[in-house]
């Protein structure tokens, strides 16, 4: 308090021109700027939400008399640019905090117990929703059957989303309301899992989920507002200052626009329009890319799906699944449809972001991108310039397809936590040789010249950039014990990122992937004052040490949006 008062008095006594003053002067033992021109610093100062100075401590001392307030970070702490989560689901994060949490369930019986406990507190007939079950973590790794769940919840329709978001488990009441029985035909790109007698088990995969979601009551307006508030609070607590929202519809986009107008957004959002909503795309392609003048909301991307998820065997593979002979997964979009969409997006100035996990899906997307981008090339015959199209996930890549990312300027939008979560079962699912050569090949992509950006895919994975950075640096299970084999062994360690590479993937690279590298993801003069004060250096994390690193303070546009008590 004395320092703040003294510097304020000095500022009054010694008038300065506007570009010589700072609102806040912050000193720290270590600052990673993620700016190649000046990678390390010991102070940063900002005014009106923009950085005005950054550098060594002796230079920072010259700013004391010109700062409204002076802050000293504690010993051992570290400042980095605000984390950019390059792939997450904002409203789903909020709703996951409101609904039944099934993450970490050790078996199907625990899932049923949690649902039954919630059902006992809810009126009969009310839909019960939950998320997070993963049969791969249970002693019995086959998909569950609804029979036991239905007996435990006869009076409530129950819809439980698998951890990856690509499968649902429904009880008998929900199946009945959706009209699903042994005669129901799965839609293209979907699967209704059946028992040996052809009767639906209650598990629906990818497009088949639409049969149930079509009868689910939509969240009420107040529930949506609550979800947004909870998601923003969670972002602030984890040091996330920007988020790439992977798929937004009309109603939620309107809510975000209203929040931006009211100045109530505390995380900068790069929105990807729902590619399945033809009317929404038509409207925005005619309107063109847009950014709210406040700088917290931008719409210039489209999200579509090429396949499903590996955990539910919906990822589309070039060869059959090793643990399900004859099955290669699900293709969710035709090549000609993807090319047509890409052509429209390119003309309208929109970034195309395509979910692709399997090697067949990634090849299909790269083929489609090449057709569109080469066709939209300049007079020299090169690729259409600086469109920064993305492949979301890019989990399995045939070696021959890796160089195509750099050649086409395609960003690999990966989630390092997926590698460590999937590690126990990926070799069995696709074969050990393919797992080593194709799975989550970040080092290979970087060596080829490709750009990587990193996200958590929350709520599929926990909303924790630190956990994600630990996974990138170690490829060891960040949730395992220090003694467990999952924690002690790395998943093909040759593909690890260095600490600095991992940090860049969660900051500067995310800014580039959203066309905001001039003002986000780095700490340099002129950039937005979005930064995070951590209790320790995040570039030297282990599979267990990340849990002791605390987010002490989060600044967005120079304002504190989170401070650890």
C-alpha positions in Angstrom: 0.0 0.0 0.0 2.9 2.4 0.9 4.5 1.8 -2.5 1.3 2.3 -4.4 0.6 5.6 -2.5 4.2 6.9 -2.9 4.3 6.2 -6.7 0.9 7.8 -7.1 2.1 10.9 -5.3 5.3 11.0 -7.4 3.2 10.7 -10.6 1.2 13.7 -9.6 4.2 15.7 -8.6 6.0 14.9 -11.9 3.6 15.2 -14.8 4.4 12.9 -17.7 3.2 12.6 -21.2 0.7 9.8 -21.8 3.2 7.5 -23.3 5.5 7.8 -20.3 3.0 6.6 -17.7 1.8 3.1 -16.7 -1.2 1.9 -14.8 0.7 -1.1 -13.4 4.4 -1.9 -13.1 4.9 -5.6 -12.3 8.3 -7.1 -11.3 8.9 -10.9 -11.3 11.9 -13.1 -10.8 11.3 -14.6 -14.2 9.2 -13.6 -17.2 8.9 -15.8 -20.3 7.7 -13.3 -23.0 7.5 -15.9 -25.8 8.9 -13.1 -28.0 12.0 -14.4 -29.9 13.4 -10.8 -30.0 13.4 -10.6 -26.2 12.6 -14.0 -24.7 13.3 -13.2 -21.0 12.5 -10.2 -18.8 12.0 -9.1 -15.2 9.4 -6.5 -15.4 6.3 -5.6 -17.5 4.3 -2.4 -17.4 1.0 -1.6 -19.0 -1.4 1.3 -19.6 -5.0 1.2 -20.8 -4.8 -2.6 -21.3 -1.7 -2.5 -23.5 1.9 -3.2 -22.6 4.1 -0.1 -22.7 7.4 -1.6 -21.5 9.0 -4.9 -20.8 12.6 -5.8 -20.1 15.3 -6.2 -17.4 14.8 -5.0 -13.8 17.1 -2.0 -14.1 15.0 -0.6 -16.9 11.8 -1.3 -14.9 13.1 0.8 -12.0 13.0 3.8 -14.2 9.2 3.3 -14.4 8.5 3.4 -10.7 7.8 7.1 -10.5 5.5 6.9 -13.6 3.3 3.9 -12.5 0.0 4.2 -10.7 0.7 1.0 -8.9 3.8 -1.3 -8.4 3.5 -5.0 -7.8 6.3 -7.4 -6.8 5.7 -11.0 -7.6 6.9 -13.5 -4.9 10.2 -15.4 -5.1 10.1 -18.4 -7.3 7.2 -17.2 -9.3 7.0 -16.7 -13.1 5.0 -14.6 -15.5 3.9 -15.9 -18.9 1.5 -14.6 -21.6 -2.1 -15.5 -20.9 -2.8 -19.1 -21.9 -4.6 -19.5 -25.2 -6.8 -22.6 -25.2 -6.9 -23.3 -28.9 -9.6 -25.9 -28.8 -12.3 -26.1 -26.2 -16.1 -25.8 -25.8 -17.1 -22.8 -23.8 -20.7 -23.5 -23.0 -20.1 -27.2 -22.5 -17.5 -26.3 -19.9 -20.1 -24.3 -18.0 -22.8 -26.9 -18.3 -20.4 -29.7 -17.2 -20.0 -27.7 -14.0 -23.8 -27.7 -13.6 -24.6 -31.3 -14.6 -23.7 -34.8 -13.4 -19.9 -35.3 -13.5 -18.9 -38.9 -14.5 -15.2 -38.3 -15.0 -13.0 -40.7 -13.0 -15.7 -43.3 -12.6 -13.9 -46.6 -11.9 -16.6 -48.9 -13.4 -20.1 -48.9 -14.7 -21.6 -49.5 -11.2 -20.2 -46.2 -10.1 -21.8 -44.5 -13.0 -25.2 -46.0 -12.1 -24.7 -45.0 -8.5 -24.0 -41.4 -9.3 -27.0 -41.2 -11.6 -29.4 -42.9 -9.2 -28.3 -40.5 -6.4 -29.1 -37.5 -8.7 -32.4 -39.1 -9.8 -33.5 -39.4 -6.2 -33.3 -35.6 -5.9 -35.0 -34.7 -9.2 -38.8 -34.8 -10.1 -39.9 -37.8 -12.1 -39.8 -37.2 -15.8 -37.0 -34.7 -15.8 -34.2 -35.4 -18.2 -30.9 -36.3 -16.3 -27.8 -35.4 -18.2 -24.2 -36.2 -17.4 -20.8 -36.4 -19.0 -17.4 -38.0 -18.6 -17.8 -41.8 -18.6 -15.0 -43.8 -20.3 -15.3 -47.6 -20.6 -11.6 -47.7 -21.4 -10.9 -46.9 -17.8 -13.1 -49.7 -16.4 -12.1 -53.3 -15.7 -14.7 -54.3 -18.4 -13.8 -52.2 -21.4 -16.7 -53.1 -23.6 -19.5 -50.5 -24.1 -22.1 -50.7 -21.3 -25.7 -51.9 -21.7 -28.5 -49.8 -20.5 -30.4 -52.5 -18.7 -28.9 -51.9 -15.2 -29.1 -48.1 -15.6 -32.7 -48.4 -16.7 -33.6 -50.5 -13.7 -32.0 -47.9 -11.4 -33.7 -44.9 -13.1 -37.2 -46.0 -14.3 -38.8 -42.6 -13.9 -36.2 -40.3 -15.6 -34.9 -40.2 -19.2 -31.1 -40.4 -18.8 -28.6 -39.2 -21.4 -24.9 -39.6 -20.5 -22.3 -38.3 -22.9 -19.0 -40.2 -23.2 -15.9 -38.3 -22.2 -15.0 -37.6 -25.9 -18.4 -36.2 -26.7 -18.8 -38.7 -29.6 -21.1 -41.2 -27.9 -24.1 -41.3 -25.7 -25.4 -43.8 -23.2 -29.2 -43.6 -22.8 -31.5 -45.5 -20.6 -34.7 -47.2 -21.7 -36.9 -44.1 -21.1 -34.7 -41.9 -23.2 -34.5 -44.5 -26.0 -38.3 -44.7 -25.9 -38.8 -41.0 -26.2 -36.4 -40.9 -29.1 -38.3 -43.7 -30.8 -35.2 -45.9 -31.0 -35.8 -49.7 -31.1 -34.5 -52.8 -33.0 -36.1 -51.5 -36.2 -34.4 -48.1 -36.1 -31.8 -47.5 -38.8 -28.7 -45.6 -37.9 -28.2 -42.4 -39.9 -25.2 -42.1 -42.2 -22.1 -41.4 -40.1 -23.6 -42.9 -37.0 -23.9 -46.3 -35.2 -26.5 -47.7 -32.9 -24.7 -50.3 -30.9 -26.7 -53.5 -30.6 -26.6 -56.7 -28.6 -26.4 -60.2 -30.0 -30.1 -60.1 -30.7 -30.1 -56.8 -32.6 -31.6 -54.8 -29.7 -30.1 -51.3 -29.0 -27.8 -51.4 -26.0 -28.3 -47.7 -25.3 -25.0 -46.6 -26.7 -25.2 -44.3 -29.7 -22.1 -43.1 -31.7 -21.6 -39.9 -33.6 -24.5 -39.0 -35.9 -26.7 -41.5 -34.2 -26.6 -39.3 -31.1 -28.7 -36.8 -33.0 -31.7 -39.2 -32.7 -31.7 -38.4 -28.9 -30.4 -34.9 -28.8 -33.4 -33.9 -31.1 -35.8 -34.7 -28.3 -33.7 -33.2 -25.4 -35.2 -29.9 -24.1 -32.8 -27.1 -24.8 -31.2 -25.3 -21.9 -33.2 -22.4 -20.6 -31.8 -18.9 -21.1 -30.9 -18.5 -17.5 -29.1 -21.9 -17.6 -27.1 -20.7 -20.6 -26.1 -17.5 -18.9 -25.1 -19.4 -15.8 -23.0 -21.8 -17.9 -21.2 -18.8 -19.6 -20.5 -17.2 -16.2 -19.1 -20.5 -14.8 -17.0 -21.2 -17.9 -15.5 -17.7 -17.8 -14.7 -18.0 -14.1 -13.0 -21.4 -14.7 -10.9 -19.9 -17.5 -9.7 -17.1 -15.2 -8.9 -19.5 -12.4 -6.7 -21.5 -14.8 -4.9 -18.6 -16.4 -6.8 -18.8 -19.7 -7.2 -15.4 -21.3 -8.2 -16.5 -24.8 -10.2 -19.5 -26.0 -11.0 -20.9 -29.5 -14.6 -22.1 -29.2 -15.0 -25.2 -31.3 -18.5 -24.9 -32.7 -21.1 -22.2 -31.9 -24.8 -22.0 -32.9 -27.0 -19.0 -33.5 -28.6 -18.6 -30.0 -25.3 -18.9 -28.1 -23.6 -16.5 -30.5 -26.3 -14.0 -29.9 -25.8 -14.4 -26.1 -22.0 -13.8 -26.6 -22.6 -10.7 -28.7 -24.8 -9.3 -26.0 -22.2 -10.1 -23.4 -19.5 -8.4 -25.5 -21.8 -5.3 -25.9 -22.2 -5.2 -22.1 -18.5 -5.6 -21.5 -19.0 -8.7 -19.4 -16.7 -11.0 -21.4 -13.4 -11.8 -19.5 -11.9 -14.2 -21.9 -11.2 -13.4 -25.6 -13.1 -15.7 -27.9 -12.3 -16.9 -31.4 -15.6 -18.5 -32.5 -16.0 -21.3 -35.0 -19.4 -21.4 -36.5 -21.3 -24.7 -36.5 -20.7 -26.1 -39.9 -23.9 -28.2 -39.8 -26.1 -25.1 -39.7 -26.5 -24.1 -43.3 -28.6 -21.0 -42.6 -26.0 -19.7 -40.1 -23.2 -20.2 -42.6 -25.2 -18.5 -45.4 -25.7 -15.5 -43.2 -22.1 -15.2 -42.1 -20.5 -15.9 -45.5 -22.6 -13.0 -46.8 -21.6 -10.8 -43.9 -17.9 -11.7 -43.7 -15.4 -12.0 -40.8 -16.2 -9.8 -37.9 -14.6 -8.7 -34.6 -16.3 -6.9 -31.8 -14.7 -3.5 -31.3 -14.0 -4.4 -27.7 -11.6 -7.1 -28.9 -13.2 -10.0 -26.9 -15.2 -11.7 -29.6 -14.3 -12.6 -33.2 -16.2 -14.7 -35.8 -14.1 -15.8 -38.8 -14.0 -19.6 -38.6 -16.2 -22.6 -39.4 -16.0 -26.0 -37.6 -17.0 -29.3 -39.3 -16.4 -33.0 -38.6 -14.6 -35.5 -40.8 -14.9 -38.4 -38.4 -15.5 -39.5 -34.8 -13.3 -40.3 -31.9 -10.7 -43.0 -31.4 -12.0 -44.0 -28.0 -15.4 -44.9 -29.4 -13.9 -46.4 -32.6 -15.5 -43.7 -34.7 -12.2 -42.3 -35.9 -11.9 -43.1 -39.6 -8.8 -45.2 -40.3 -6.9 -46.2 -43.5 -6.7 -49.8 -42.1 -9.0 -51.7 -39.9 -9.0 -51.4 -36.1 -6.6 -53.9 -34.5 -9.2 -54.6 -31.8 -12.2 -54.7 -34.1 -11.4 -56.5 -37.4 -13.3 -55.3 -40.4 -14.2 -51.9 -38.8 -12.5 -48.7 -40.0 -14.6 -46.1 -38.2 -17.0 -43.5 -39.5 -16.7 -40.9 -42.2 -18.9 -37.9 -41.4 -18.5 -35.7 -44.5 -18.1 -36.5 -48.1 -15.0 -35.2 -49.9 -17.0 -33.2 -52.4 -19.1 -31.7 -49.7 -15.9 -30.6 -47.8 -14.4 -29.1 -51.0 -17.7 -27.2 -51.7 -17.7 -25.8 -48.1 -14.0 -24.9 -48.3 -14.5 -23.1 -51.6 -17.3 -21.0 -50.1 -15.3 -20.4 -46.9 -12.3 -19.2 -48.9 -14.3 -16.8 -50.9 -15.9 -15.4 -47.8 -12.6 -15.0 -46.0 -13.4 -17.7 -43.3 -11.0 -20.1 -41.7 -12.0 -23.7 -42.1 -11.4 -25.9 -38.9 -12.0 -29.6 -39.5 -12.1 -32.2 -36.8 -10.1 -35.2 -38.0 -8.6 -37.9 -35.8 -8.1 -41.0 -37.9 -5.4 -41.2 -40.5 -8.0 -41.7 -43.3 -9.9 -38.6 -42.1 -6.7 -36.5 -41.9 -5.8 -37.5 -45.5 -9.3 -36.7 -46.7 -9.1 -33.3 -45.2 -5.7 -32.5 -46.5 -6.8 -33.7 -50.0 -9.8 -31.4 -49.8 -7.8 -28.5 -48.5 -5.2 -28.9 -51.3 -7.9 -28.9 -54.0 -9.4 -25.7 -52.6 -6.3 -23.8 -51.7 -4.4 -24.7 -54.9 -7.4 -23.7 -56.9 -7.5 -20.4 -55.0 -3.8 -19.8 -55.5 -2.1 -16.7 -56.8 -0.6 -16.3 -60.2 2.6 -18.1 -59.2 0.7 -21.4 -58.7 1.3 -21.5 -55.0 -1.2 -22.1 -52.2 -3.8 -19.4 -51.4 -2.0 -17.1 -49.0 -2.3 -17.0 -45.2 -5.7 -18.6 -44.8 -4.5 -20.6 -41.7 -6.9 -23.4 -42.2 -6.7 -25.9 -39.4 -7.1 -29.6 -38.6 -8.6 -30.0 -35.2 -6.9 -32.9 -33.3 -4.8 -34.4 -36.1 -4.2 -37.4 -33.8 -3.2 -40.1 -36.3 -1.2 -39.1 -39.4 0.2 -41.4 -42.0 3.9 -40.4 -42.4 3.4 -39.4 -46.0 0.8 -36.8 -44.9 2.9 -35.0 -42.3 4.8 -32.7 -44.7 1.6 -31.6 -46.3 0.7 -29.4 -43.3 3.6 -27.1 -43.8 3.3 -27.2 -47.6 -0.4 -26.1 -47.4 0.0 -23.8 -44.4 -2.4 -25.9 -42.4 -2.2 -25.5 -38.6 -2.2 -28.7 -36.6 -4.5 -27.9 -33.7 -3.6 -30.6 -31.2 -4.3 -31.4 -27.6 -1.3 -32.8 -25.8 -3.5 -34.2 -23.0 -5.2 -36.6 -25.4 -2.0 -38.5 -26.0 -1.5 -39.2 -22.3 -5.1 -40.0 -21.7 -5.3 -42.4 -24.7 -1.8 -44.0 -24.2 -3.0 -47.1 -22.3 -5.2 -48.3 -25.1 -4.0 -46.8 -28.4 -1.5 -49.5 -29.2 -4.2 -52.2 -28.8 -6.6 -50.2 -30.9 -4.5 -49.5 -33.9 -1.4 -51.7 -33.4 1.9 -50.9 -31.7 3.7 -50.1 -35.0 1.1 -47.6 -36.2 0.9 -46.1 -32.7 4.6 -45.3 -32.8 4.7 -43.9 -36.3 1.4 -42.1 -36.5 0.0 -41.2 -33.1 0.3 -37.6 -31.8 3.5 -37.0 -33.7 4.1 -33.4 -32.5 7.9 -33.5 -32.8 7.6 -34.9 -36.4 5.2 -32.1 -37.3 7.4 -29.4 -35.9 10.5 -30.8 -37.7 8.5 -30.7 -41.0 7.9 -27.0 -40.6 4.3 -27.3 -39.5 2.7 -25.0 -37.0 1.2 -26.4 -33.8 -1.3 -24.9 -31.5 -2.5 -26.5 -28.3 -5.8 -26.8 -26.5 -7.4 -28.8 -23.7 -10.6 -29.8 -25.6 -12.4 -29.2 -22.3 -14.7 -30.5 -21.0 -13.5 -33.7 -22.8 -10.3 -33.2 -20.8 -9.9 -31.0 -17.7 -9.7 -27.3 -18.3 -6.0 -27.1 -17.2 -3.3 -25.6 -19.4 -0.7 -26.6 -16.8 -1.8 -30.3 -17.0 -1.7 -29.9 -20.8 1.8 -28.5 -20.7 3.0 -31.3 -18.5 1.6 -33.8 -21.0 3.4 -32.0 -23.9 6.7 -32.0 -22.1 6.6 -35.6 -20.7 4.0 -37.6 -22.6 3.4 -39.2 -19.2 0.1 -39.5 -17.5 -0.4 -36.2 -15.5 -3.1 -37.9 -13.4 -1.2 -41.0 -12.5 0.6 -41.6 -9.2 4.3 -41.3 -8.9 4.6 -45.1 -8.5 2.1 -46.2 -11.2 3.4 -47.5 -14.5 1.3 -45.0 -16.4 3.1 -42.2 -14.7 6.6 -43.7 -15.0 6.6 -44.5 -18.7 6.3 -42.0 -21.5 4.1 -42.6 -24.5 6.7 -42.6 -27.3 8.9 -40.0 -25.7 10.7 -39.0 -28.9 7.6 -36.9 -29.7 7.9 -34.8 -26.6 8.0 -31.0 -26.9 10.6 -28.9 -25.0 9.3 -26.6 -22.2 9.6 -23.6 -24.4 8.0 -25.3 -27.4 5.1 -26.4 -25.2 4.6 -22.9 -23.8 4.6 -21.4 -27.3 2.0 -23.9 -28.4 -0.3 -22.6 -25.6 0.4 -18.9 -26.2 2.0 -17.4 -29.4 0.9 -20.3 -31.6 -2.7 -20.0 -30.5 -2.6 -16.3 -31.2 -1.3 -17.0 -34.8 -4.0 -19.6 -35.3 -6.6 -16.9 -34.5 -4.9 -14.2 -36.6 -4.0 -12.2 -33.5 -0.2 -12.7 -33.2 0.4 -9.0 -33.3 -1.3 -8.5 -29.9 -1.9 -11.8 -28.1 0.3 -14.7 -27.0 3.4 -12.6 -26.4 4.6 -10.0 -23.9 6.0 -7.1 -26.0 5.3 -3.4 -26.3 1.9 -2.8 -28.0 0.5 -6.2 -27.1 -2.5 -6.7 -24.9 -1.8 -6.9 -21.2 -3.0 -10.5 -21.0 -0.7 -12.4 -18.6 -0.6 -15.0 -15.9 1.4 -15.0 -12.7 2.3 -18.6 -11.7 3.9 -19.9 -8.6 6.7 -21.7 -10.6 8.2 -21.9 -14.1 5.9 -23.9 -16.4 8.7 -24.8 -18.9 10.2 -27.4 -16.5 7.1 -29.5 -15.6 7.1 -33.2 -14.8 4.1 -35.5 -14.8 3.5 -34.8 -11.2 5.0 -31.4 -10.4 2.4 -29.5 -12.4 -0.1 -30.1 -9.7 1.8 -27.9 -7.2 2.0 -25.0 -9.6 -0.6 -22.4 -8.8 -2.2 -19.7 -10.9 -1.6 -16.7 -8.5 -3.1 -14.0 -10.7 -4.7 -13.7 -14.1 -4.8 -10.3 -16.0 -6.9 -9.7 -19.0 -6.5 -6.3 -20.7 -4.6 -5.3 -17.6 -7.4 -6.0 -15.3 -7.2 -8.7 -12.6 -9.9 -11.4 -13.3 -8.5 -13.9 -10.8 -6.4 -13.6 -7.7 -5.6 -16.6 -5.5 -6.5 -15.8 -1.9 
